[in-house]
Structure formats: structure tokens, C-alpha cells
Amino acid sequence: MNPPAEDVPVFAVERVGVRFGGLVALDDVSLSVAGGAVHGVIGPNGAGKTTLFNVCCGFVRPDTGQVLRHGRPVRDLRPHRLAGMGIARTLQGVGLFRGLTVVENVMVGADRHRRAGFGSTLFALPRSDRDEDALRERAMAALAELGADAYADRLPGSLPYAVQKRVALARALAADPDLLLLDEPASGLGAEEMEELGALIRGLTSRMSVVLVEHHMDLVMAVCDRITVLDFGRVVAEGTPEEIRDDEAVVAAYLGEEARR
């Protein structure tokens, strides 16, 4: 198979529509993510951000439109297939397994790199042991990148929320994706922690693209190359942070949010 052309987006949704009964959640929404870019998705409460994220992850199947990976339509996208496609995600909150240690949680993210089959793992054969060591090494490297390796043997519930968020991100990075989907990664973080998160996200672009769904505008404006703005399930603006900051439709959408509460 020939590699994708450099100008082909690494990921895209094309004219996607989603309805829940009589409610239109997304209406003719398109988004195109370039290689090595951070693409933000913003909008007021109820704008459709979460639904769009769920379409990208395969949690929601669109009624119309399609998802494309390297320019090719993705058929029957499902969450369990993401890792095999080189895609990793984090969800709102942390979603860690409370009964596993930090390093074991991150090893779950790295599992697509396991070479031993189920039988080797089940009977603890030597190849399985080598696999386990390799996965642990990969997990520890991801934790070290995020400054969380000192917590490797702790249970997630014993850690501050900000550290749990780092562990959840490390689990995604351990899969070695070329596309990372982040849903509200700054929720529950303080200003200093958010600044560190922004630096980390920008640093990732040397090896992956990032889709960032976020409501903290300072973070979005600081790290994104392009931004898609949703309101009432439709795209009302798309462009660079500078273009979005002064867009009248964006200002109107956020001012109108006060009337919805």
C-alpha cells in the first residue's frame, strides 16, 4: 500500500450529521486534521462538541457523512479498533482502573505492542515474560515523559486528581499513536498545571497530530494551529486562533451562551 500523500489530512470527518430522535446534535459538520497539528474544537455548552468527539472515537455512528483516515473512508469505526489504526484517546475525567497500579494502567494502553499470543500469556511462557517486560518499559517511559514515573506502583485512587490526569494521558501515549484525541484534558487543573499541559501538547506535534476538545479558551488559543467552532450542532467558524478570536459569529455564540443557562 502506498503511503498517504503529505497534503492529505491524517484524519477528517466529512459532512457528518447526527440525530437523537428529533434532536439534531450535528448538522453537516466537517473537520480536517493536518499532520503534526493541534486542531481545537470549541463551542458553548450544548454546541455538539462531545457528540463530535464521540463520532471521532466510534462511540456514535453518524446518520450522514463519513470519517476518513489518511483520505480513506473508515467503515464501521468502533472504539476497540482505534489502537490498531494508530489512534489514542482520553475521555472526560480519567477512566483509570482502580484495582490496577499506575504502571499497570499505562501498560493497558501499550497492549497493542504485545507480540505474544493469548496462549503464551495464559501459561506464562518465556515469550510472554519478555512481552510483559517490554510493555512495562514502554509504560515507564510514557510515565517519565509526563513526570509521573515516581507513582508507578501506587493505585490511582491514592493520587491527586492532576496526577491521575497525567497517568490517563500516559496510557494514551504508551500506544504510540500518530493521532491523539483529547476530551477536556484541562478539566480540574490549576493554572500552573494547565500551562504544563499546554507545553506538553505542543511538544507532541513532532510525532503526532492532536484533536483537542476543550472549553478553557486560554489553553486552546495557546496550543492550537487551527480551531473549529460549533454552535447548535453546526460549524460557525474555522481558522487560526487569530482568526477565531475576532470572528463575529464566535463572539455571538459565546455571548448567547449566557441566555441558555
C-alpha contacts under 8 A as a table, 3 or more apart, distances in Angstrom:
res1	aa1	res2	aa2	distance
4	P	8	V	6.64
4	P	70	H	5.96
4	P	71	G	7.61
5	A	8	V	5.43
6	E	9	P	7.87
6	E	35	G	7.84
7	D	34	A	7.80
8	V	34	A	7.49
8	V	70	H	6.08
8	V	71	G	6.02
9	P	12	A	6.56
9	P	32	S	6.05
9	P	33	V	5.38
9	P	34	A	4.74
9	P	35	G	6.49
9	P	69	R	7.63
9	P	70	H	5.74
9	P	71	G	6.48
10	V	32	S	7.94
10	V	33	V	5.96
10	V	34	A	5.80
10	V	35	G	5.72
10	V	69	R	5.76
10	V	70	H	4.52
10	V	71	G	7.21
10	V	179	L	7.75
10	V	209	S	7.79
11	F	32	S	6.16
11	F	33	V	5.30
11	F	34	A	7.39
11	F	67	V	7.65
11	F	68	L	5.70
11	F	69	R	4.65
11	F	70	H	5.88
11	F	71	G	7.31
12	A	30	S	7.25
12	A	31	L	5.40
12	A	32	S	4.37
12	A	33	V	6.02
12	A	67	V	5.85
12	A	68	L	5.06
12	A	69	R	6.56
12	A	71	G	7.69
13	V	16	V	6.44
13	V	29	V	7.36
13	V	30	S	5.15
13	V	31	L	5.21
13	V	32	S	6.64
13	V	56	C	7.57
13	V	65	G	7.48
13	V	66	Q	5.86
13	V	67	V	4.46
13	V	68	L	6.13
14	E	28	D	7.78
14	E	29	V	6.64
14	E	30	S	4.52
14	E	31	L	6.65
14	E	65	G	5.52
14	E	66	Q	5.36
14	E	67	V	6.27
14	E	68	L	7.61
15	R	27	D	7.64
15	R	28	D	4.24
15	R	29	V	4.82
15	R	30	S	4.98
15	R	64	T	7.13
15	R	65	G	4.76
15	R	66	Q	7.01
16	V	26	L	6.84
16	V	27	D	6.53
16	V	28	D	4.99
16	V	29	V	4.91
16	V	30	S	6.39
16	V	62	P	6.16
16	V	63	D	7.39
16	V	64	T	5.32
16	V	65	G	4.12
16	V	66	Q	6.17
17	G	24	V	7.83
17	G	25	A	7.51
17	G	26	L	4.84
17	G	27	D	4.59
17	G	28	D	5.29
17	G	29	V	6.62
17	G	62	P	5.74
17	G	63	D	5.59
17	G	64	T	4.86
17	G	65	G	6.34
18	V	24	V	6.24
18	V	25	A	5.45
18	V	26	L	4.88
18	V	27	D	6.72
18	V	61	R	7.81
18	V	62	P	5.09
18	V	63	D	5.24
18	V	64	T	6.96
19	R	22	G	6.70
19	R	23	L	5.55
19	R	24	V	4.55
19	R	25	A	5.51
19	R	26	L	6.96
19	R	63	D	6.95
20	F	23	L	5.12
20	F	24	V	6.52
20	F	25	A	6.90
21	G	24	V	8.00
24	V	27	D	6.68
24	V	233	G	6.98
25	A	47	A	7.89
25	A	48	G	5.75
25	A	51	T	6.94
25	A	232	F	7.35
25	A	233	G	5.17
26	L	29	V	6.38
26	L	48	G	6.17
26	L	51	T	7.41
26	L	52	L	7.37
26	L	232	F	7.70
26	L	233	G	4.13
26	L	234	R	6.13
27	D	233	G	5.57
27	D	234	R	5.35
28	D	65	G	7.61
28	D	234	R	6.72
28	D	235	V	7.99
29	V	233	G	7.64
29	V	234	R	5.98
29	V	235	V	6.00
30	S	235	V	7.64
31	L	228	T	7.19
33	V	37	A	6.96
33	V	38	V	7.81
33	V	39	H	6.25
33	V	209	S	7.37
33	V	211	V	7.51
34	A	37	A	5.54
34	A	209	S	7.07
35	G	208	M	7.07
35	G	209	S	5.57
36	G	205	T	4.66
36	G	206	S	6.17
36	G	207	R	6.72
36	G	208	M	5.37
36	G	209	S	4.53
36	G	210	V	7.65
37	A	205	T	6.08
37	A	208	M	7.68
37	A	209	S	4.98
37	A	210	V	6.30
37	A	224	C	7.50
37	A	225	D	6.06
37	A	226	R	7.92
38	V	201	I	7.96
38	V	202	R	7.57
38	V	205	T	7.22
38	V	209	S	5.92
38	V	210	V	4.63
38	V	211	V	5.92
38	V	212	L	6.96
38	V	223	V	6.85
38	V	224	C	4.80
38	V	225	D	5.41
38	V	226	R	6.85
39	H	209	S	7.96
39	H	210	V	6.13
39	H	211	V	4.87
39	H	212	L	6.04
39	H	224	C	5.57
39	H	225	D	6.03
39	H	226	R	5.04
39	H	227	I	5.59
39	H	228	T	7.55
40	G	211	V	5.85
40	G	212	L	4.61
40	G	213	V	5.85
40	G	214	E	7.28
40	G	220	V	6.38
40	G	224	C	5.79
40	G	225	D	7.81
40	G	226	R	6.27
40	G	227	I	4.46
40	G	228	T	6.14
41	V	49	K	6.77
41	V	211	V	7.42
41	V	212	L	6.07
41	V	213	V	4.75
41	V	214	E	6.66
41	V	227	I	5.75
41	V	228	T	4.91
41	V	229	V	5.92
41	V	230	L	7.42
42	I	49	K	6.78
42	I	213	V	6.21
42	I	214	E	6.05
42	I	215	H	6.23
42	I	227	I	7.28
42	I	228	T	6.43
42	I	229	V	5.01
42	I	230	L	6.29
43	G	47	A	5.55
43	G	48	G	7.80
43	G	49	K	6.88
43	G	215	H	7.39
43	G	229	V	5.40
43	G	230	L	4.87
43	G	231	D	5.82
43	G	253	A	7.53
43	G	254	Y	7.38
44	P	47	A	5.45
44	P	230	L	7.62
44	P	231	D	6.56
44	P	253	A	6.79
44	P	254	Y	5.85
44	P	257	E	5.83
45	N	257	E	6.98
46	G	49	K	7.54
46	G	231	D	7.69
46	G	232	F	6.75
46	G	233	G	7.98
47	A	230	L	5.49
47	A	231	D	4.38
47	A	232	F	4.60
47	A	233	G	5.24
47	A	234	R	7.70
48	G	51	T	5.23
48	G	52	L	6.16
48	G	230	L	6.64
48	G	231	D	7.14
48	G	232	F	6.68
48	G	233	G	4.86
48	G	234	R	7.90
49	K	52	L	5.19
49	K	53	F	6.21
49	K	213	V	6.83
49	K	230	L	6.98
50	T	53	F	5.00
50	T	54	N	6.10
50	T	183	D	7.91
50	T	213	V	7.91
51	T	54	N	5.00
51	T	55	V	6.24
51	T	60	V	7.29
52	L	55	V	5.05
52	L	56	C	6.36
53	F	56	C	5.08
53	F	57	C	6.29
53	F	181	L	7.91
53	F	183	D	7.32
53	F	213	V	7.43
54	N	57	C	5.01
54	N	58	G	6.00
54	N	59	F	4.91
54	N	60	V	5.39
55	V	58	G	5.14
55	V	59	F	5.96
55	V	60	V	4.75
55	V	61	R	6.04
55	V	62	P	6.63
56	C	59	F	7.79
56	C	67	V	7.31
57	C	60	V	7.68
57	C	77	L	7.52
57	C	78	R	6.87
57	C	79	P	5.62
57	C	82	L	7.26
57	C	89	R	7.61
58	G	61	R	6.43
58	G	76	D	7.90
58	G	77	L	4.88
58	G	78	R	4.26
58	G	79	P	5.15
59	F	78	R	6.47
59	F	79	P	6.36
61	R	76	D	7.88
61	R	77	L	7.71
62	P	65	G	6.67
62	P	66	Q	7.28
66	Q	73	P	6.64
66	Q	74	V	7.43
67	V	73	P	5.80
67	V	74	V	5.63
68	L	71	G	5.39
68	L	72	R	5.05
68	L	73	P	4.31
68	L	74	V	5.43
69	R	72	R	5.28
69	R	73	P	6.41
69	R	74	V	6.45
74	V	77	L	6.18
77	L	81	R	7.00
77	L	82	L	7.92
78	R	81	R	5.51
78	R	82	L	6.98
79	P	82	L	5.50
80	H	83	A	7.03
81	R	84	G	5.57
81	R	85	M	6.60
82	L	85	M	5.11
82	L	86	G	6.50
82	L	87	I	5.03
82	L	88	A	6.49
83	A	86	G	5.16
83	A	87	I	5.19
83	A	88	A	6.00
83	A	112	R	6.70
83	A	175	A	6.86
83	A	177	P	7.37
84	G	87	I	7.34
84	G	112	R	7.02
86	G	175	A	7.78
86	G	176	D	7.30
86	G	177	P	4.50
86	G	178	D	5.60
86	G	179	L	6.47
87	I	177	P	5.10
87	I	178	D	6.34
87	I	179	L	4.87
87	I	180	L	5.89
87	I	181	L	7.50
88	A	172	A	5.30
88	A	173	L	7.29
88	A	175	A	6.81
88	A	177	P	5.82
88	A	179	L	6.47
88	A	180	L	5.00
88	A	181	L	6.20
89	R	172	A	6.02
89	R	180	L	5.62
89	R	181	L	4.45
89	R	182	L	5.79
89	R	183	D	7.79
90	T	94	V	7.47
90	T	168	A	6.77
90	T	169	L	6.55
90	T	172	A	6.67
90	T	181	L	6.41
90	T	182	L	5.17
90	T	183	D	6.04
90	T	185	P	7.57
91	L	94	V	6.61
91	L	95	G	7.09
91	L	182	L	6.71
91	L	183	D	5.11
91	L	184	E	7.33
91	L	185	P	7.77
92	Q	95	G	8.00
92	Q	183	D	5.49
92	Q	184	E	5.63
92	Q	185	P	6.90
92	Q	187	S	7.70
93	G	165	K	7.53
93	G	185	P	7.93
93	G	187	S	7.55
94	V	164	Q	6.50
94	V	165	K	5.70
94	V	168	A	5.64
95	G	168	A	7.22
96	L	105	N	6.63
96	L	156	P	7.01
96	L	164	Q	7.90
96	L	168	A	6.62
97	F	100	L	5.63
97	F	105	N	6.43
97	F	156	P	7.64
98	R	101	T	7.63
98	R	155	L	6.56
98	R	156	P	5.96
98	R	157	G	6.29
99	G	155	L	7.03
100	L	104	E	5.68
100	L	105	N	5.98
100	L	155	L	6.35
100	L	156	P	7.77
101	T	104	E	5.11
101	T	105	N	6.17
101	T	152	A	6.72
101	T	153	D	5.42
101	T	154	R	5.35
101	T	155	L	4.54
101	T	156	P	6.62
102	V	105	N	5.14
102	V	106	V	6.43
102	V	151	Y	6.62
102	V	152	A	4.88
102	V	153	D	5.97
102	V	154	R	5.82
102	V	155	L	5.87
102	V	156	P	5.99
102	V	167	V	6.81
103	V	106	V	5.10
103	V	107	M	6.11
103	V	136	R	7.04
103	V	139	A	6.19
103	V	140	M	6.69
103	V	143	L	7.85
103	V	152	A	4.73
103	V	153	D	6.43
104	E	107	M	4.93
104	E	108	V	6.47
104	E	136	R	7.73
105	N	108	V	5.35
105	N	109	G	7.15
105	N	167	V	7.94
105	N	171	R	6.68
106	V	109	G	5.26
106	V	110	A	6.70
106	V	139	A	5.35
106	V	142	A	7.95
106	V	143	L	7.90
106	V	167	V	7.02
106	V	168	A	7.50
106	V	170	A	6.28
106	V	171	R	4.06
106	V	172	A	7.68
106	V	174	A	6.63
107	M	110	A	4.94
107	M	111	D	6.21
107	M	135	L	5.82
107	M	136	R	6.08
107	M	138	R	7.60
107	M	139	A	5.32
107	M	171	R	6.96
107	M	174	A	7.27
108	V	111	D	5.23
108	V	171	R	7.07
109	G	112	R	7.49
109	G	171	R	4.72
109	G	172	A	5.75
109	G	173	L	7.62
109	G	174	A	5.62
109	G	175	A	5.30
110	A	113	H	5.91
110	A	114	R	7.63
110	A	135	L	6.23
110	A	138	R	7.11
110	A	139	A	6.82
110	A	171	R	7.12
110	A	172	A	7.98
110	A	174	A	4.80
110	A	175	A	4.43
110	A	176	D	7.61
111	D	114	R	5.31
111	D	135	L	7.08
111	D	175	A	7.23
112	R	175	A	6.73
113	H	135	L	7.39
113	H	175	A	7.47
114	R	131	D	5.90
114	R	132	E	7.85
114	R	135	L	7.12
115	R	131	D	6.51
116	A	119	G	7.93
116	A	120	S	5.92
116	A	121	T	6.76
116	A	127	R	6.25
116	A	128	S	5.52
116	A	131	D	6.52
117	G	120	S	5.51
117	G	121	T	6.54
117	G	128	S	7.93
118	F	121	T	5.19
118	F	122	L	6.02
119	G	122	L	5.03
119	G	123	F	6.21
120	S	123	F	5.47
120	S	124	A	5.79
120	S	125	L	5.05
120	S	126	P	7.74
120	S	127	R	6.74
120	S	128	S	5.33
121	T	124	A	5.08
121	T	125	L	6.64
121	T	128	S	5.08
121	T	129	D	7.89
122	L	125	L	7.96
124	A	128	S	5.86
124	A	129	D	6.61
125	L	128	S	5.32
125	L	129	D	6.58
126	P	129	D	5.02
126	P	130	R	6.37
127	R	130	R	5.09
127	R	131	D	6.20
128	S	131	D	4.96
128	S	132	E	6.13
129	D	132	E	5.03
129	D	133	D	6.28
130	R	133	D	5.15
130	R	134	A	6.21
131	D	134	A	5.07
131	D	135	L	6.14
132	E	135	L	5.14
132	E	136	R	6.11
133	D	136	R	5.10
133	D	137	E	6.13
134	A	137	E	5.08
134	A	138	R	6.22
135	L	138	R	5.03
135	L	139	A	6.07
136	R	139	A	4.98
136	R	140	M	6.06
137	E	140	M	5.15
137	E	141	A	6.23
138	R	141	A	5.16
138	R	142	A	6.43
138	R	174	A	6.31
139	A	142	A	5.17
139	A	143	L	6.27
139	A	170	A	7.54
139	A	171	R	7.36
139	A	174	A	5.75
140	M	143	L	5.01
140	M	144	A	6.02
140	M	149	D	6.13
140	M	152	A	7.48
141	A	144	A	5.04
141	A	145	E	6.21
141	A	149	D	7.91
142	A	145	E	5.15
142	A	146	L	6.61
142	A	170	A	5.15
142	A	171	R	7.43
142	A	173	L	6.31
142	A	174	A	5.66
143	L	146	L	5.21
143	L	147	G	6.13
143	L	148	A	4.91
143	L	149	D	4.70
143	L	152	A	7.74
143	L	166	R	7.89
143	L	167	V	6.80
143	L	170	A	5.55
144	A	147	G	4.85
144	A	148	A	5.74
144	A	149	D	4.81
145	E	148	A	7.69
145	E	170	A	7.99
146	L	149	D	7.74
146	L	166	R	6.34
146	L	167	V	7.95
146	L	170	A	6.81
147	G	150	A	7.62
148	A	151	Y	5.73
148	A	152	A	7.24
148	A	163	V	7.02
148	A	166	R	6.90
148	A	167	V	6.91
149	D	152	A	5.25
150	A	153	D	7.97
151	Y	154	R	5.35
154	R	158	S	7.02
154	R	159	L	7.77
155	L	158	S	5.72
155	L	159	L	7.34
156	P	159	L	5.51
156	P	164	Q	6.20
159	L	163	V	6.27
159	L	164	Q	6.36
160	P	163	V	5.42
160	P	164	Q	6.43
161	Y	164	Q	4.97
161	Y	165	K	6.30
161	Y	188	G	7.41
162	A	165	K	5.12
162	A	166	R	6.56
162	A	188	G	7.20
162	A	189	L	6.10
162	A	193	E	7.59
163	V	166	R	5.01
163	V	167	V	6.35
164	Q	167	V	5.01
164	Q	168	A	6.24
165	K	168	A	5.10
165	K	169	L	6.29
165	K	185	P	7.44
166	R	169	L	5.09
166	R	170	A	6.06
167	V	170	A	4.90
167	V	171	R	6.19
168	A	171	R	5.16
168	A	172	A	6.64
169	L	172	A	5.13
169	L	173	L	6.28
170	A	173	L	4.97
170	A	174	A	6.02
171	R	174	A	5.24
171	R	175	A	7.12
172	A	175	A	5.75
172	A	176	D	7.69
172	A	177	P	7.81
172	A	180	L	7.63
173	L	176	D	5.41
173	L	177	P	6.68
177	P	180	L	6.53
177	P	208	M	6.79
178	D	207	R	6.45
178	D	208	M	4.16
178	D	209	S	6.11
179	L	208	M	5.36
179	L	209	S	4.80
179	L	210	V	5.75
179	L	211	V	7.70
180	L	208	M	7.03
180	L	209	S	6.25
180	L	210	V	4.76
180	L	211	V	6.29
181	L	210	V	5.92
181	L	211	V	4.87
181	L	212	L	6.35
182	L	185	P	6.05
182	L	210	V	7.31
182	L	211	V	6.06
182	L	212	L	4.95
182	L	213	V	6.12
183	D	212	L	6.34
183	D	213	V	4.94
183	D	214	E	6.56
184	E	187	S	5.67
184	E	212	L	7.43
184	E	213	V	5.66
184	E	214	E	4.65
184	E	215	H	7.04
185	P	214	E	7.17
186	A	189	L	5.46
186	A	194	M	6.03
186	A	197	L	7.49
186	A	214	E	7.39
186	A	216	H	7.29
189	L	193	E	5.75
189	L	194	M	5.94
190	G	193	E	5.26
190	G	194	M	6.01
191	A	194	M	5.07
191	A	195	E	6.25
192	E	195	E	5.11
192	E	196	E	6.39
193	E	196	E	5.07
193	E	197	L	6.19
194	M	197	L	4.93
194	M	198	G	6.20
194	M	219	L	7.20
195	E	198	G	5.09
195	E	199	A	6.42
195	E	219	L	7.55
196	E	199	A	5.19
196	E	200	L	6.23
197	L	200	L	5.02
197	L	201	I	6.17
198	G	201	I	5.19
198	G	202	R	6.28
198	G	219	L	6.31
198	G	222	A	7.23
198	G	223	V	6.04
199	A	202	R	5.26
199	A	203	G	6.17
199	A	223	V	7.82
200	L	203	G	5.02
200	L	204	L	6.40
201	I	204	L	5.24
201	I	205	T	7.15
201	I	210	V	7.80
201	I	223	V	7.13
202	R	205	T	5.76
202	R	223	V	6.03
203	G	206	S	6.54
204	L	207	R	5.90
204	L	208	M	6.06
204	L	209	S	7.66
205	T	208	M	5.01
205	T	209	S	5.75
205	T	210	V	7.39
212	L	220	V	7.81
214	E	217	M	7.47
214	E	220	V	6.87
215	H	220	V	7.82
216	H	219	L	5.64
216	H	220	V	6.47
217	M	220	V	4.96
217	M	221	M	5.96
218	D	221	M	5.33
218	D	222	A	6.12
219	L	222	A	5.13
219	L	223	V	6.22
220	V	223	V	5.58
220	V	224	C	5.64
221	M	224	C	5.94
221	M	241	P	5.46
224	C	227	I	6.68
224	C	240	T	7.76
224	C	241	P	6.97
225	D	240	T	5.92
225	D	241	P	6.98
226	R	238	E	7.20
226	R	239	G	5.26
226	R	240	T	4.46
226	R	241	P	6.35
227	I	238	E	5.57
227	I	239	G	5.51
227	I	240	T	6.05
227	I	241	P	6.50
227	I	244	I	7.24
228	T	235	V	6.87
228	T	237	A	6.08
228	T	238	E	4.46
228	T	239	G	6.82
229	V	235	V	5.69
229	V	236	V	5.78
229	V	237	A	5.14
229	V	238	E	6.09
229	V	250	V	7.09
230	L	233	G	5.99
230	L	234	R	5.33
230	L	235	V	4.58
230	L	236	V	5.76
230	L	237	A	7.36
231	D	234	R	5.45
231	D	235	V	6.51
231	D	236	V	6.39
231	D	253	A	6.45
235	V	238	E	7.43
236	V	249	A	6.33
236	V	250	V	7.06
237	A	244	I	7.00
237	A	247	D	7.46
237	A	249	A	6.94
237	A	250	V	6.79
238	E	244	I	6.91
239	G	242	E	7.90
239	G	243	E	5.70
239	G	244	I	6.00
240	T	243	E	5.16
240	T	244	I	6.16
241	P	244	I	5.06
241	P	245	R	5.96
242	E	245	R	5.31
242	E	246	D	6.96
243	E	246	D	5.88
243	E	247	D	6.30
244	I	247	D	5.09
244	I	250	V	6.90
245	R	250	V	7.65
245	R	251	V	7.99
246	D	250	V	7.78
246	D	251	V	7.49
247	D	250	V	5.37
247	D	251	V	6.42
248	E	251	V	5.10
248	E	252	A	6.09
249	A	252	A	5.10
249	A	253	A	6.11
250	V	253	A	5.07
250	V	254	Y	6.34
251	V	254	Y	5.37
251	V	255	L	6.07
252	A	255	L	5.11
252	A	256	G	5.93
253	A	256	G	5.12
253	A	257	E	6.40
254	Y	257	E	5.06
254	Y	258	E	7.51
255	L	258	E	6.08
255	L	259	A	7.94
256	G	259	A	5.47
256	G	260	R	6.99
257	E	260	R	5.22
257	E	261	R	6.86
258	E	261	R	5.66
